[in-house]
Amino acid sequence: MQMNDSRVIAAPPSVVWAALLDPEVLKASVPGCEELTGSVAEGYEAAVVQKVGPVKARFTGMVTFSDIVEGESLTLLGEGKGGAADFAKGEAKVAIEPAALDEGGEGTKLIYQVDAKVGGKLAQL
């Protein structure tokens, strides 16, 4: 599954950049994320629960950061397993740039490209 989009956020780029590296913001950004521990430098261990119809899977795995260009862009890589056959793998390329707000003031344009793959029982549904 691929998703590409952008959003204008009513905050300066420095604030948005700090939020991208904040584990609580990252946890809130991942649907079904129950746990997220670690650091940007070492990576995060994560636990995510996903449900499709009658099938529910709990994935545990790692989220790491790469290609970090301070204040401009980064890549998030995630990989997890949910039982014997279920797996999830994804990559999100994120970039930010200054943007003017319609009402005036400084904002940030957040641009992202996501590629995610899920296999196993969840993918069959």
C-alpha positions as CSV (number, residue, x, y, z in Angstrom):
1,M,0.0,0.0,0.0
2,Q,1.4,3.4,-0.9
3,M,0.3,6.8,0.4
4,N,1.6,10.2,-0.7
5,D,0.3,13.5,0.7
6,S,1.2,16.8,2.3
7,R,-0.3,18.9,5.0
8,V,0.3,22.5,6.2
9,I,0.8,22.7,9.9
10,A,0.2,26.0,11.8
11,A,3.6,25.8,13.6
12,P,7.1,26.9,12.6
13,P,9.5,24.3,11.1
14,S,11.6,24.0,14.2
15,V,8.5,23.0,16.3
16,V,7.4,20.5,13.6
17,W,10.9,19.0,13.4
18,A,11.0,18.5,17.2
19,A,7.6,16.8,17.1
20,L,8.8,14.4,14.4
21,L,11.5,13.1,16.7
22,D,9.2,13.0,19.9
23,P,8.3,9.4,20.8
24,E,4.9,10.5,22.2
25,V,4.0,12.2,18.8
26,L,5.3,9.1,16.9
27,K,3.2,6.8,19.1
28,A,0.1,8.9,18.5
29,S,0.7,8.9,14.8
30,V,0.7,5.1,14.4
31,P,-2.8,3.7,14.5
32,G,-3.1,1.0,17.2
33,C,0.4,1.7,18.7
34,E,0.3,0.5,22.4
35,E,3.9,0.8,23.3
36,L,6.9,2.7,22.0
37,T,10.3,2.7,23.9
38,G,13.8,3.6,22.8
39,S,15.4,6.6,21.2
40,V,15.9,8.1,17.7
41,A,19.6,7.1,17.8
42,E,19.0,3.4,18.8
43,G,15.6,3.0,17.3
44,Y,12.2,2.3,19.0
45,E,10.7,-1.0,20.0
46,A,7.0,-0.9,19.2
47,A,3.9,-2.9,19.8
48,V,0.9,-2.3,17.5
49,V,-2.5,-3.9,17.4
50,Q,-4.4,-4.1,14.2
51,K,-7.8,-5.5,13.5
52,V,-9.5,-6.3,10.2
53,G,-12.9,-7.9,10.4
54,P,-12.7,-10.9,12.8
55,V,-8.9,-11.1,12.6
56,K,-6.8,-9.2,15.2
57,A,-3.0,-9.2,15.3
58,R,-0.5,-7.8,17.7
59,F,2.8,-6.8,16.0
60,T,6.0,-6.3,17.8
61,G,9.0,-4.9,16.1
62,M,11.4,-2.0,15.5
63,V,11.2,1.5,14.1
64,T,14.4,3.1,13.1
65,F,15.4,6.5,11.6
66,S,17.7,7.0,8.7
67,D,18.7,9.6,6.1
68,I,18.3,12.4,8.7
69,V,18.9,15.9,7.3
70,E,18.5,18.0,10.4
71,G,15.5,20.3,10.2
72,E,14.6,19.1,6.7
73,S,13.9,15.4,6.1
74,L,14.2,11.8,7.5
75,T,13.1,8.3,6.7
76,L,11.3,6.0,9.2
77,L,11.7,2.3,8.7
78,G,9.5,-0.2,10.5
79,E,9.3,-3.9,10.7
80,G,7.3,-6.3,12.9
81,K,6.0,-9.7,13.4
82,G,2.5,-10.7,14.6
83,G,2.6,-14.4,15.3
84,A,3.9,-17.2,13.2
85,A,2.9,-15.9,9.8
86,D,1.8,-12.3,10.1
87,F,4.3,-9.5,9.3
88,A,4.3,-5.8,8.7
89,K,7.0,-3.7,7.0
90,G,7.0,-0.1,6.0
91,E,9.0,3.0,5.1
92,A,8.0,6.6,5.4
93,K,10.0,9.4,3.8
94,V,9.1,12.7,5.5
95,A,10.2,16.2,4.6
96,I,9.3,19.6,5.9
97,E,9.6,23.1,4.4
98,P,8.5,26.6,5.5
99,A,5.0,27.6,4.4
100,A,3.0,30.7,4.7
101,L,-0.4,30.4,6.4
102,D,-3.6,31.7,4.8
103,E,-4.2,33.9,7.8
104,G,-0.6,35.1,7.8
105,G,2.2,33.8,10.0
106,E,4.7,31.0,9.8
107,G,3.7,27.5,9.1
108,T,5.3,24.2,7.9
109,K,4.4,22.0,4.9
110,L,4.9,18.3,5.9
111,I,5.3,16.0,2.9
112,Y,5.3,12.3,3.2
113,Q,5.6,9.2,1.1
114,V,4.7,5.9,2.7
115,D,5.1,2.3,1.4
116,A,3.6,-0.4,3.7
117,K,3.3,-4.1,3.4
118,V,1.3,-6.6,5.5
119,G,1.3,-10.3,5.1
120,G,-0.4,-13.3,6.8
121,K,-4.0,-13.6,7.9
122,L,-4.6,-9.9,8.0
123,A,-3.4,-9.5,4.4
124,Q,-5.7,-12.3,3.2
125,L,-8.7,-10.2,4.4
